[in-house]
C-alpha cells in the first residue's frame, strides 16, 4: 500500500470532531492520526484510546506542549501543568511523540535569553516525559513565526538543542512548510540522522493567502516535497508522514473530499 | 545631529511623489533618500538629480534590480534591459548602491538551480554596473518571501555570493525585518565586515497584519533594532540607515506625521 506511511493531522480536517476524524481515517484506509490535546481531552482519554484501538488507527504524534518563552496562546506564561498533562494524554492514547512549540520572544526582545529559556524548559520537562515513555520533538517553525510562536527557527539550531539530550527522550521534528527555504536543509537533515522522530508535510501556497494559514495540499505550492522526503528517509527516518494543513479554504471543504485528495496525491506529491 | 545617518526609503511615504518626498525629507532635516526606479523614471532623470542637489538630499540606495530566477513582478522572466536601466538611473542621480532582489523559485521547484541562476545573473550584471560606478547590494529577504521574491534568505548564504566578487562592485545589504530571526545573525554580521554596503530598518509587528505588509515603525514590534545596529556598526558600516516600511496603515497616515515619528524615534529605537 502506497499510503501505509500516511498520517493525517487532525487540524487538516478541522471541521471534524476527534471521533469523526478517527472514523474518517479508517474509512479512507489511513492508519495514523496526528492528534491535538484539546479534542482528545474533550472526547475523554479512555474513550479515545478505545476508539483508536477499535479502528486500527495509531497516533503518529501529539500536538502540543511547550511555550517555554513568550506568551502562551492563552496569554499566560509557561504552563508547567499543561505541559505535563500533554505528556499524560500522549501516553494515554498510545502515542510516543509530543511536539514542542518553543514559544516567542520575551518582552525584553532578547532572542538569546528567549532561546536559553527554551533549553531550560525542555530540560525541565524531559524527566517527566521520559518516565511516561514519551519523546519530546523539537520542531523549528518557519522564521515568520519567530516573534509569537517559536524562537526556534532552523534545523541546525533545533539540533543544537536536541543533541543536548538522550536520543531516547528528545528528537527532531521536520515540517516541510517550516524548513524548505533553508539553504542548509540537506546538510542539516544528514546531520540529524536517526534523531528525526517526526515528519510533517504540506505545501507553500503562492501567493500566501494569510499570514499563518497559507498551507496547501502537497503538490499545490512551491515546495519540492518528494525531494525533502527523500532526504528525510536517507537520514534514516522510517516513520509515518503526517499531512498537516492550516488553510481556511481546505477547512471549508468536505473533509472526506480532502482526505480523498490527500490519498490520491500522496504517492506523487509526497513520497520520493 | 542624531539623525545625520537617517535615510528614508520612498516606499515609507508611498502617498508622496518623488518630488514631494525629496521636499518633505529636506523639510524634516533628513539628508538621505532610498529611491525607487519607477518614481525616478517618471519624474525624469535630470530633474531628479537637480531636485536632490537643490535640497541637499543624497541617495542612500536605489531599489531595485534582479529577479534573476522565477517570475518578475511583471510576470516575465529575467529582464536584462530593466536591470541595466536601473544601473543607469542609480548613477544618474548620484547613487552608488543598487539593491538586488534575487527572484523566486523556478517552475521546476529546484532551489539549487534557482540559486545558481542568481549567481549567474549577478555575475552578468557586474561589469555593466562596475563601469557605471554602481555597487550591487545582495540582500537576503525574509524566508517568507522565498517562493516568490528571493531564494536568497540568509546573511551567510548572501555572503557566499558576495564573496565571489570584487568588494568594489558587490556588497551585502542588511534589513532588520529580513534577518532579525537568524540564530547566526551576529556571527554573519561579523563575517560580513566591510562588505556591508546597505542597512535598512523597520520593525516586525505582532501580529503580522498582512503576509507582506507587516512592517512597522522602529519600536513598534518584536525586533531589538538598536542591538542589530550595534552589530552592523561594529562590523564597520558607517553609512546611512534607511527606514523602509511596507504597511498599509502607515501609508494611510499623513507622510509628514510619519516622518516626524521616525525622526523622534530614531535615536531611541534605531541607534545603538
Contacts between the chains, C-beta under 8 A, distances in Angstrom:
chain1	res1	chain2	res2	distance
A	104	B	206	7.9
A	104	B	222	7.6
A	105	B	222	5.0
A	109	B	222	6.3
A	109	B	223	7.0
A	109	B	224	4.2
A	110	B	224	6.7
A	111	B	180	7.8
A	111	B	181	7.8
A	111	B	183	8.0
A	111	B	224	7.5
A	115	B	183	7.4
A	142	B	143	6.6
A	142	B	144	7.0
A	143	B	142	6.6
A	143	B	143	4.9
A	143	B	144	7.2
A	143	B	181	4.1
A	143	B	182	7.5
A	144	B	142	7.0
A	144	B	143	7.1
A	144	B	144	4.3
A	144	B	208	7.2
A	146	B	180	7.6
A	146	B	181	3.9
A	146	B	204	7.9
A	146	B	222	7.7
A	147	B	204	5.4
A	147	B	206	5.0
A	147	B	221	7.3
A	147	B	222	3.8
A	148	B	206	5.6
A	148	B	207	6.7
A	148	B	222	7.9
A	151	B	181	8.0
A	153	B	181	5.4
A	153	B	182	7.8
A	153	B	183	6.9
A	154	B	182	8.0
A	154	B	183	6.0
A	156	B	183	7.7
A	157	B	183	4.3
A	180	B	111	7.8
A	180	B	146	7.6
A	181	B	111	7.8
A	181	B	143	4.1
A	181	B	146	3.9
A	181	B	153	5.4
A	182	B	143	7.5
A	182	B	153	7.8
A	182	B	154	8.0
A	183	B	111	8.0
A	183	B	115	7.4
A	183	B	153	6.9
A	183	B	154	6.0
A	183	B	156	7.7
A	183	B	157	4.3
A	204	B	146	7.9
A	204	B	147	5.5
A	206	B	104	7.9
A	206	B	147	5.0
A	206	B	148	5.7
A	207	B	148	6.7
A	207	B	211	7.0
A	208	B	144	7.2
A	208	B	211	4.4
A	209	B	211	7.7
A	210	B	211	6.9
A	211	B	207	6.9
A	211	B	208	4.4
A	211	B	209	7.7
A	211	B	210	6.9
A	211	B	211	5.3
A	211	B	214	6.8
A	214	B	211	6.8
A	221	B	147	7.3
A	222	B	104	7.6
A	222	B	105	5.0
A	222	B	109	6.3
A	222	B	146	7.7
A	222	B	147	3.8
A	222	B	148	7.9
A	223	B	109	6.9
A	224	B	109	4.2
A	224	B	110	6.7
A	224	B	111	7.5
